[in-house]
């Protein structure tokens, strides 16, 4: 690795963007860190509340129950039940909570 580094530094070995074909003007641009808009979380929570408010809660509950039954039946196919739940405007979180309740959640073993 020492010999490779010497070859790069001497220009004998060209690495594009490091010691050859690099755009010096681009390197001089300051990197602006990403700043999250503080209102994003509130807007998303408001959208989620609107989805839950505007959907048919009875149908959504029935679709989640169908996922629960399919998850507990080893011969059942989950995708039709999941698709019906999504069409009933169930959220990904609600669907995942049903599957977690049926199957549990993987916790990797902590072995040192």
Secondary structure, 3 states (H helix, E strand, C coil): CHHHHHHHHHCCCCCECCCECCCHHHHCCCCCCCCCCCCHHHHHHHHHHHHHHHCCHHHHHHHHHHHHHHHHCCCCCHHHHHHHHHHCCCCHHHHHHHHHHHHCCCCCCCCC
